[in-house]
Amino acid sequence: MTDPSTPLPSGPDTTRVDRWLWAVRLTKTRSDAAQACRGGHVRVNDRPAKAATTVKVGDRVRLRLHGITRIVDVTHIIVKRVGAPLAVRCYDDLTPTPPPEATGPVIRRDRGAGRPTKKDRRMLERLRSDVPPPP
């Protein structure tokens, strides 16, 4: 574990958003970050961001990747990828916690029973939606 008093690597005042997202490990590769920018899934200070958009300390970055939206405030600029303990110190995570998922009864079918019939599908839909059966 890295000591919190370990200084962060020095870097420039600004850098490209795709490079920063990769360096702080919010995306797995830099090309993933650039592709998210091209797809309109990255916003800097509530403005759509291209891959070359610059970020600086104090900017708010919103990233939607793999169905998850992350909201972070930039606290330190780095351009080279660092270890995870150092990377999380470069931003403040403001992502809201997801609501707990409502779990219903687990419906299981016998192995080898084949595809459900139309009657079976209707029964399953009634179970999932908590609608009373027809009279």
N, C-alpha and C positions, 0 to 999 in steps of 0.2 A: 504494500500500500504506500502511496506517495504521501509524504508529509505535507500538510496544508501550507506550511511556511515556505515550501520550495517555490522559488520564483518561476513565473511563467516565462516561456521563451519570448524574447523581444521580437517585435514585428513592425511592419509599417503602420501608418495611421489608417489606411483604407486597403481593401482588397476586393477581389471579385466575389460575388455571393456564391457562385458554384464552388470556388476554391475553398471558401470559409466553411461552407456546409460539409464538405468532404474532410477538411482538416479537423473539425470538432466532432467528427464521427456521427453526424446526423444522417448522412447517406453513406452507403457502402463504397461507392466509387465516385470519382469526380464526374464521370459521364452520366451516372444516375442523377446527380445534382443538376447537370446541364439539361438533361432530358426533362426533369421536373420543371425547370424554368421554361423550356420551350413549350411544355404542355399547359402552362399557366397555373402551376401548382405552388409557385413560390411568390410571396408578396413581401416587399420591404416597405415598412411604414405604410401599410395598407395600399400600396401601389403595385401593380403587376411588375415582376422583375424578370429581366432577361439574364442570361448567364453572366454577362459582363457588367451588370449593375454593381456599383460599389457599395460596400457596407462599412460602417465606422462604429465606434463605440457609442452606445446609446440607441442604435437602430433596433426596431422590432422586426423580426423575421417570422413569417408564417409559412410553414412547409406542410404540404399534404403529400404523403408518400405511403403507398400500400394501404390506403383506406384510413390512415391515421393522420390527424392534423396536429402538428407540433407548433407551439408559439414560444419563441425565445427572444430575450433581450440580449444584445451583444454587449459583453463586458470586457472582452479582450480580443484583439485581432491577431490571428496566427495564419501562416500560409503553408506550413508544413504539417503533415499529420503527426499527432503526438499520441501518447498513451491515453487510455480512457480516463484515468483519474485526473490528468491535467486538462483533458478536453472539456470535461464537465465544468471546470472552473472558468471557462471562456464565455459562458452564457448563463443567464438565469432562465430556468424553465418555468414558463407561465401556463403551460398546457393544463386545461381543466381536467379533473379526474373524470373518467367515463362513468356514466350511470351504471349501477349494477344491472346485470341482465336478468330478466325475469325467466326463471327456469320452470318449466312445466313438467308434467310426468314424462318419463322417458318411454317411448313407444318402441317395443321390440317385436320383431317377427321371427318366427321359427326359421332356422337355417334351412335353405332349400325350398322354402314355401313359394318361391317365384314372385312374380309381380303382383302387387295388390289389385284386387278387382275394383270395379267402380264402387261397389257397396263398401268395400274396405277403405277406399280413399275418402268417401264421404264420412265414414265413422272417424277416421283419423282427423279430418278437418274439424269435425264437431269437438273432438277432444282437445285439439289445439286452440280453438277459438272460444271454448267454454259456452257454446250455444246449446240450449236444451234440444233434445231430439224432437222431431215432429211427432204429433199425436198419432 
